[in-house]
Amino acid sequence: MTAAGILISLFPLGLVAGAIGCVVWLAAAPSVVPVCALLAVLYVLPLIAFRLHQLVAPLKAGGARLDGKTYVPWWGGHQIQLIYIAVPQLEALLRMVPGLYSLWLRAWGSKIGRRVHWTPQVEVTDRSLLDVGDGVIFGHRAVLFGHVIRHGKQHLLLYVRPVTIGDGVFVGAGSAIGPGAVIRPGVRLDAETRVYPMEVV
C-alpha cells in the first residue's frame, strides 16, 4: 500500500476522534453549537472530504490491483465512507425523512431518480456508484455493492463499476446487487436475490 493509502486509512479514526470531542464539548458546555459541530463532523466533513478526494484522485470504473505500488482512488473513497458502514444507524436516520437519503446520495455523486423508497436497513457500500431510476423500492436489508475484491494468485484484485437500476424496479428484501449489474425497468427481484457483477436482469 502507498503512503497516501496508509495516511487516508486514518480518516475514520480522525472522524471518530472529532465526534468524541464534540460530545465532550456538549457535556461540558451544553448548547446548540456543539450539536451542530457534531452533525458537521458526522455528515458534512466526510462529504466535503470525498468531493475533494474526487478532484485529486477521481474514482474510475474498471479493475486495479489493491495491493500494488500505485494509489487506488477507490481505497481513499472507501475510507472516507467507512463511518457509514461501521455505524449504519447514521444513514438509517436519513432514510426516515422522505427524499432526504436520495438527496444525500446525489451529493456524493450518484444519479437517483424521483420517488425512490429506501427502507432503513438498506446498505450502500459505494455512495457515488449508483444510477437509480424513478419509483424504485428497496426492501429490508437490500445491499448495493459498487465494488468487488477478489484474491488472485498473487494479488488482491479490485473491480469497480456503477450499479444501474431502471425505473419502477422492486428490490426484494435481503437482495444483493453487485458492481456493473443492470436491473432493467419494471423488474421485480424476489427476496434474497443475488445479482452478480456485470449481470443484466
Secondary structure, 3 states (H helix, E strand, C coil): CCHHHHHHCCHHHHHHHHHHHHHHHHHHCCCHHHHHHHHHHHHHHHHHHHHHHHHHCCCCCEEEECCCCCCCHHHHHHHHHHHHHHCCHHHHHHHCCCCHHHHHHHHHCCEECCCCEECCCCEECCCCCEEECCCCEECCCCEECCEEEEECCCCEEEEECCEEECCCCEECCCCEECCCCEECCCCEECCCCEECCCCEC
